[in-house]
Amino acid sequence: MTEHSDTDPIRIAFMCVQNAGRSQMSTAFAERERERRGLEGLIEILTGGTHPADHVHDEVVDVMDEAGFDLSDRTPREITLDELRSCDYVATMGCSTLDVSEVGEDVDVRDWALEDPDGEDLDQVREIRDEIEQRVISLFDEFSTVE
């Protein structure tokens, strides 16, 4: 992990190809964890895709709404290699076209290898959502204890 001073925020990126499902869910859970743990200003969250879609998948919007998150106004965006290189952690969703070796050795890259929710039935998307929530909580547990 990149060395930080006490004033540098920890930067986390959640990325995939379309930035329309898994990475959007991850970002929403990370934003909630950051707020719950009082880490605003200490954690910076990025999200994006290598080939972003036009909108967040409808089934993802639906199951996240059930969990209390409104993703209807979120727009998938492209993430750049420079943005990823500036991060401490990058979580890919298992679909990235990114060659992670290009990010550099200072970035802790994790491939979460999650199923794509696009076009899946709502029960399957809920399972993916719940797995993402647990992974995000575990990630925050890891660096919340780092001094």
CYANA upper distance limits for C-alpha pairs under 8 A (distance plus 0.5 A):
  1 MET  CA     88 ASP  CA      6.36
  1 MET  CA     89 TYR  CA      8.23
  1 MET  CA    106 ASP  CA      6.00
  1 MET  CA    107 VAL  CA      6.40
  1 MET  CA    108 ASP  CA      6.43
  2 THR  CA     88 ASP  CA      6.37
  2 THR  CA    106 ASP  CA      5.82
  2 THR  CA    107 VAL  CA      7.25
  4 HIS  CA      8 ASP  CA      6.25
  4 HIS  CA      9 PRO  CA      8.31
  4 HIS  CA     10 ILE  CA      8.31
  7 THR  CA     42 LEU  CA      8.25
  8 ASP  CA     42 LEU  CA      7.66
  9 PRO  CA     41 GLY  CA      7.09
  9 PRO  CA     42 LEU  CA      4.89
  9 PRO  CA     43 ILE  CA      5.53
  9 PRO  CA     44 GLU  CA      6.63
 10 ILE  CA     42 LEU  CA      6.66
 10 ILE  CA     43 ILE  CA      5.24
 10 ILE  CA     44 GLU  CA      6.49
 10 ILE  CA     87 CYS  CA      7.87
 10 ILE  CA     88 ASP  CA      6.70
 11 ARG  CA     43 ILE  CA      6.41
 11 ARG  CA     44 GLU  CA      5.16
 11 ARG  CA     45 ILE  CA      6.44
 11 ARG  CA     46 LEU  CA      7.94
 11 ARG  CA     86 SER  CA      7.81
 11 ARG  CA     87 CYS  CA      5.14
 11 ARG  CA     88 ASP  CA      5.81
 11 ARG  CA     89 TYR  CA      7.06
 12 ILE  CA     43 ILE  CA      7.94
 12 ILE  CA     44 GLU  CA      6.71
 12 ILE  CA     45 ILE  CA      5.51
 12 ILE  CA     46 LEU  CA      6.60
 12 ILE  CA     87 CYS  CA      6.16
 12 ILE  CA     88 ASP  CA      6.55
 12 ILE  CA     89 TYR  CA      5.29
 12 ILE  CA     90 VAL  CA      6.25
 12 ILE  CA     91 ALA  CA      8.23
 13 ALA  CA     45 ILE  CA      6.33
 13 ALA  CA     46 LEU  CA      4.97
 13 ALA  CA     47 THR  CA      5.84
 13 ALA  CA     48 GLY  CA      8.31
 13 ALA  CA     84 LEU  CA      7.35
 13 ALA  CA     87 CYS  CA      7.21
 13 ALA  CA     89 TYR  CA      6.87
 13 ALA  CA     90 VAL  CA      5.20
 13 ALA  CA     91 ALA  CA      6.68
 14 PHE  CA     23 SER  CA      5.59
 14 PHE  CA     24 GLN  CA      8.22
 14 PHE  CA     26 SER  CA      7.04
 14 PHE  CA     27 THR  CA      6.97
 14 PHE  CA     45 ILE  CA      8.34
 14 PHE  CA     46 LEU  CA      6.86
 14 PHE  CA     47 THR  CA      5.32
 14 PHE  CA     48 GLY  CA      7.33
 14 PHE  CA     90 VAL  CA      6.48
 14 PHE  CA     91 ALA  CA      5.43
 14 PHE  CA     92 THR  CA      6.57
 14 PHE  CA     93 MET  CA      8.16
 15 MET  CA     19 ASN  CA      6.87
 15 MET  CA     23 SER  CA      5.77
 15 MET  CA     47 THR  CA      6.01
 15 MET  CA     48 GLY  CA      5.54
 15 MET  CA     49 GLY  CA      5.85
 15 MET  CA     50 THR  CA      8.34
 15 MET  CA     79 ILE  CA      8.09
 15 MET  CA     90 VAL  CA      7.88
 15 MET  CA     91 ALA  CA      6.85
 15 MET  CA     92 THR  CA      5.60
 15 MET  CA     93 MET  CA      7.06
 15 MET  CA     96 SER  CA      7.97
 16 CYS  CA     22 ARG  CA      8.06
 16 CYS  CA     23 SER  CA      6.71
 16 CYS  CA     48 GLY  CA      7.31
 16 CYS  CA     49 GLY  CA      5.34
 16 CYS  CA     50 THR  CA      7.06
 16 CYS  CA     92 THR  CA      6.18
 16 CYS  CA     93 MET  CA      6.00
 16 CYS  CA     94 GLY  CA      7.78
 16 CYS  CA     95 CYS  CA      6.32
 16 CYS  CA     96 SER  CA      5.44
 16 CYS  CA     97 THR  CA      8.35
 17 VAL  CA     48 GLY  CA      8.48
 17 VAL  CA     49 GLY  CA      5.04
 17 VAL  CA     50 THR  CA      5.23
 17 VAL  CA     51 HIS  CA      5.66
 17 VAL  CA     52 PRO  CA      6.73
 17 VAL  CA     95 CYS  CA      6.71
 17 VAL  CA     96 SER  CA      5.82
 17 VAL  CA     97 THR  CA      7.07
 18 GLN  CA     48 GLY  CA      8.23
 18 GLN  CA     49 GLY  CA      5.56
 18 GLN  CA     50 THR  CA      7.20
 18 GLN  CA     51 HIS  CA      5.80
 18 GLN  CA     52 PRO  CA      4.45
 18 GLN  CA     53 ALA  CA      5.33
 18 GLN  CA     76 PRO  CA      7.46
 19 ASN  CA     23 SER  CA      6.10
 19 ASN  CA     24 GLN  CA      6.72
 19 ASN  CA     47 THR  CA      7.75
 19 ASN  CA     48 GLY  CA      5.70
 19 ASN  CA     49 GLY  CA      5.05
 19 ASN  CA     50 THR  CA      8.42
 19 ASN  CA     51 HIS  CA      8.35
 19 ASN  CA     52 PRO  CA      5.95
 19 ASN  CA     53 ALA  CA      7.16
 19 ASN  CA     56 VAL  CA      7.89
 19 ASN  CA     76 PRO  CA      5.53
 19 ASN  CA     77 ARG  CA      7.18
 19 ASN  CA     78 GLU  CA      8.37
 20 ALA  CA     24 GLN  CA      6.58
 20 ALA  CA     52 PRO  CA      7.67
 20 ALA  CA     53 ALA  CA      6.64
 20 ALA  CA     55 HIS  CA      6.71
 20 ALA  CA     56 VAL  CA      4.56
 20 ALA  CA     57 HIS  CA      6.06
 20 ALA  CA     75 THR  CA      8.37
 20 ALA  CA     76 PRO  CA      6.23
 21 GLY  CA     25 MET  CA      6.73
 21 GLY  CA     56 VAL  CA      6.63
 21 GLY  CA     57 HIS  CA      6.48
 21 GLY  CA     60 VAL  CA      6.38
 21 GLY  CA    116 ASP  CA      7.86
 21 GLY  CA    117 PRO  CA      6.93
 21 GLY  CA    118 ASP  CA      7.53
 22 ARG  CA     26 SER  CA      6.59
 22 ARG  CA     93 MET  CA      6.99
 22 ARG  CA    114 LEU  CA      8.16
 22 ARG  CA    116 ASP  CA      7.58
 22 ARG  CA    117 PRO  CA      7.76
 22 ARG  CA    128 ILE  CA      8.38
 22 ARG  CA    129 ARG  CA      8.15
 22 ARG  CA    132 ILE  CA      8.00
 23 SER  CA     27 THR  CA      6.57
 23 SER  CA     47 THR  CA      7.02
 23 SER  CA     48 GLY  CA      7.81
 23 SER  CA     92 THR  CA      8.29
 23 SER  CA     93 MET  CA      7.28
 24 GLN  CA     28 ALA  CA      6.80
 24 GLN  CA     47 THR  CA      7.59
 24 GLN  CA     56 VAL  CA      8.12
 24 GLN  CA     71 LEU  CA      8.33
 25 MET  CA     29 PHE  CA      6.82
 25 MET  CA     60 VAL  CA      8.10
 25 MET  CA     64 MET  CA      7.74
 25 MET  CA    129 ARG  CA      7.28
 25 MET  CA    132 ILE  CA      7.70
 26 SER  CA     30 ALA  CA      6.54
 26 SER  CA    132 ILE  CA      6.54
 26 SER  CA    133 GLU  CA      7.43
 26 SER  CA    136 VAL  CA      7.07
 27 THR  CA     31 GLU  CA      6.58
 27 THR  CA     45 ILE  CA      7.55
 27 THR  CA     46 LEU  CA      8.00
 27 THR  CA     47 THR  CA      7.10
 28 ALA  CA     32 ARG  CA      6.85
 28 ALA  CA     69 PHE  CA      7.63
 29 PHE  CA     33 GLU  CA      6.68
 29 PHE  CA    133 GLU  CA      6.55
 29 PHE  CA    136 VAL  CA      7.10
 29 PHE  CA    137 ILE  CA      8.49
 30 ALA  CA     34 ARG  CA      6.51
 30 ALA  CA     45 ILE  CA      7.93
 30 ALA  CA    136 VAL  CA      6.61
 30 ALA  CA    137 ILE  CA      8.20
 30 ALA  CA    140 PHE  CA      8.42
 31 GLU  CA     35 GLU  CA      6.83
 31 GLU  CA     45 ILE  CA      7.89
 32 ARG  CA     36 ARG  CA      6.55
 33 GLU  CA     37 ARG  CA      6.50
 33 GLU  CA    137 ILE  CA      7.47
 33 GLU  CA    140 PHE  CA      7.74
 34 ARG  CA     38 GLY  CA      6.64
 34 ARG  CA     39 LEU  CA      5.50
 34 ARG  CA     40 GLU  CA      6.54
 34 ARG  CA     43 ILE  CA      7.40
 35 GLU  CA     39 LEU  CA      6.63
 35 GLU  CA     40 GLU  CA      6.66
 39 LEU  CA     43 ILE  CA      6.57
 47 THR  CA     77 ARG  CA      8.09
 47 THR  CA     79 ILE  CA      7.44
 48 GLY  CA     52 PRO  CA      7.69
 48 GLY  CA     76 PRO  CA      6.89
 48 GLY  CA     77 ARG  CA      5.50
 48 GLY  CA     78 GLU  CA      5.50
 48 GLY  CA     79 ILE  CA      5.02
 49 GLY  CA     76 PRO  CA      7.63
 49 GLY  CA     77 ARG  CA      6.63
 49 GLY  CA     78 GLU  CA      5.36
 49 GLY  CA     79 ILE  CA      5.94
 50 THR  CA     78 GLU  CA      6.20
 50 THR  CA     79 ILE  CA      6.71
 50 THR  CA     80 THR  CA      8.28
 50 THR  CA     96 SER  CA      7.70
 50 THR  CA     97 THR  CA      7.20
 50 THR  CA     98 LEU  CA      7.61
 51 HIS  CA     78 GLU  CA      6.99
 52 PRO  CA     76 PRO  CA      5.95
 52 PRO  CA     77 ARG  CA      6.03
 52 PRO  CA     78 GLU  CA      6.20
 53 ALA  CA     76 PRO  CA      6.47
 53 ALA  CA     77 ARG  CA      8.37
 54 ASP  CA     75 THR  CA      7.62
 54 ASP  CA     76 PRO  CA      7.04
 55 HIS  CA     74 ARG  CA      7.90
 55 HIS  CA     75 THR  CA      6.03
 55 HIS  CA     76 PRO  CA      6.46
 56 VAL  CA     60 VAL  CA      7.46
 56 VAL  CA     61 VAL  CA      7.31
 56 VAL  CA     71 LEU  CA      7.89
 56 VAL  CA     72 SER  CA      7.72
 56 VAL  CA     74 ARG  CA      7.30
 56 VAL  CA     75 THR  CA      7.04
 56 VAL  CA     76 PRO  CA      7.03
 57 HIS  CA     61 VAL  CA      6.92
 57 HIS  CA    118 ASP  CA      6.78
 58 ASP  CA     62 ASP  CA      6.72
 59 GLU  CA     63 VAL  CA      6.78
 59 GLU  CA    117 PRO  CA      8.07
 59 GLU  CA    118 ASP  CA      7.77
 59 GLU  CA    119 GLY  CA      7.92
 59 GLU  CA    120 GLU  CA      8.17
 59 GLU  CA    121 ASP  CA      8.23
 59 GLU  CA    122 LEU  CA      6.96
 59 GLU  CA    125 VAL  CA      7.64
 60 VAL  CA     64 MET  CA      6.50
 60 VAL  CA    117 PRO  CA      7.63
 60 VAL  CA    118 ASP  CA      8.35
 60 VAL  CA    125 VAL  CA      7.38
 61 VAL  CA     65 ASP  CA      6.50
 61 VAL  CA     70 ASP  CA      7.44
 61 VAL  CA     71 LEU  CA      5.93
 61 VAL  CA     72 SER  CA      6.43
 62 ASP  CA     66 GLU  CA      7.01
 63 VAL  CA     67 ALA  CA      7.12
 63 VAL  CA    122 LEU  CA      7.44
 63 VAL  CA    125 VAL  CA      7.48
 63 VAL  CA    126 ARG  CA      6.59
 63 VAL  CA    129 ARG  CA      8.14
 64 MET  CA     68 GLY  CA      6.88
 64 MET  CA     69 PHE  CA      5.68
 64 MET  CA     70 ASP  CA      7.27
 64 MET  CA     71 LEU  CA      7.62
 64 MET  CA    129 ARG  CA      8.09
 65 ASP  CA     69 PHE  CA      5.35
 65 ASP  CA     70 ASP  CA      5.94
 65 ASP  CA     71 LEU  CA      7.90
 79 ILE  CA     83 GLU  CA      7.15
 79 ILE  CA     84 LEU  CA      7.95
 80 THR  CA     84 LEU  CA      6.95
 81 LEU  CA     85 ARG  CA      6.59
 81 LEU  CA    102 GLU  CA      8.23
 81 LEU  CA    103 VAL  CA      7.04
 82 ASP  CA     86 SER  CA      6.86
 83 GLU  CA     87 CYS  CA      7.34
 84 LEU  CA     90 VAL  CA      7.40
 84 LEU  CA    103 VAL  CA      6.84
 85 ARG  CA    103 VAL  CA      5.65
 85 ARG  CA    104 GLY  CA      7.06
 85 ARG  CA    106 ASP  CA      8.45
 85 ARG  CA    107 VAL  CA      7.18
 86 SER  CA    107 VAL  CA      8.46
 87 CYS  CA    107 VAL  CA      6.70
 88 ASP  CA    106 ASP  CA      7.69
 88 ASP  CA    107 VAL  CA      5.49
 88 ASP  CA    108 ASP  CA      6.50
 89 TYR  CA    107 VAL  CA      6.20
 89 TYR  CA    108 ASP  CA      5.19
 89 TYR  CA    109 VAL  CA      6.32
 89 TYR  CA    110 ARG  CA      8.06
 90 VAL  CA    107 VAL  CA      7.49
 90 VAL  CA    108 ASP  CA      6.72
 90 VAL  CA    109 VAL  CA      5.21
 90 VAL  CA    110 ARG  CA      6.64
 91 ALA  CA    109 VAL  CA      6.41
 91 ALA  CA    110 ARG  CA      5.26
 91 ALA  CA    111 ASP  CA      6.33
 91 ALA  CA    112 TRP  CA      7.11
 92 THR  CA     96 SER  CA      6.87
 92 THR  CA    109 VAL  CA      7.90
 92 THR  CA    110 ARG  CA      6.61
 92 THR  CA    111 ASP  CA      5.25
 92 THR  CA    112 TRP  CA      6.49
 92 THR  CA    113 ALA  CA      8.01
 93 MET  CA    111 ASP  CA      6.43
 93 MET  CA    112 TRP  CA      5.56
 93 MET  CA    113 ALA  CA      5.78
 93 MET  CA    114 LEU  CA      5.99
 94 GLY  CA    111 ASP  CA      6.17
 94 GLY  CA    112 TRP  CA      6.30
 94 GLY  CA    113 ALA  CA      4.22
 94 GLY  CA    114 LEU  CA      6.14
 94 GLY  CA    115 GLU  CA      8.06
 95 CYS  CA    113 ALA  CA      7.81
 98 LEU  CA    102 GLU  CA      8.48
 99 ASP  CA    103 VAL  CA      8.15
100 VAL  CA    104 GLY  CA      8.05
100 VAL  CA    109 VAL  CA      7.83
101 SER  CA    105 GLU  CA      8.13
103 VAL  CA    107 VAL  CA      7.36
114 LEU  CA    128 ILE  CA      7.61
115 GLU  CA    128 ILE  CA      7.42
116 ASP  CA    120 GLU  CA      8.45
117 PRO  CA    124 GLN  CA      7.81
117 PRO  CA    125 VAL  CA      5.81
117 PRO  CA    128 ILE  CA      7.60
120 GLU  CA    124 GLN  CA      6.65
120 GLU  CA    125 VAL  CA      6.80
121 ASP  CA    125 VAL  CA      6.90
122 LEU  CA    126 ARG  CA      6.53
123 ASP  CA    127 GLU  CA      6.91
124 GLN  CA    128 ILE  CA      6.91
125 VAL  CA    129 ARG  CA      6.56
126 ARG  CA    130 ASP  CA      6.60
127 GLU  CA    131 GLU  CA      6.73
128 ILE  CA    132 ILE  CA      6.67
129 ARG  CA    133 GLU  CA      6.71
130 ASP  CA    134 GLN  CA      6.93
131 GLU  CA    135 ARG  CA      6.79
132 ILE  CA    136 VAL  CA      6.63
133 GLU  CA    137 ILE  CA      6.73
134 GLN  CA    138 SER  CA      6.62
135 ARG  CA    139 LEU  CA      6.63
136 VAL  CA    140 PHE  CA      6.73
137 ILE  CA    141 ASP  CA      6.62
138 SER  CA    142 GLU  CA      6.79
139 LEU  CA    143 PHE  CA      7.21
140 PHE  CA    144 SER  CA      6.16
141 ASP  CA    145 THR  CA      7.02
142 GLU  CA    146 VAL  CA      7.52
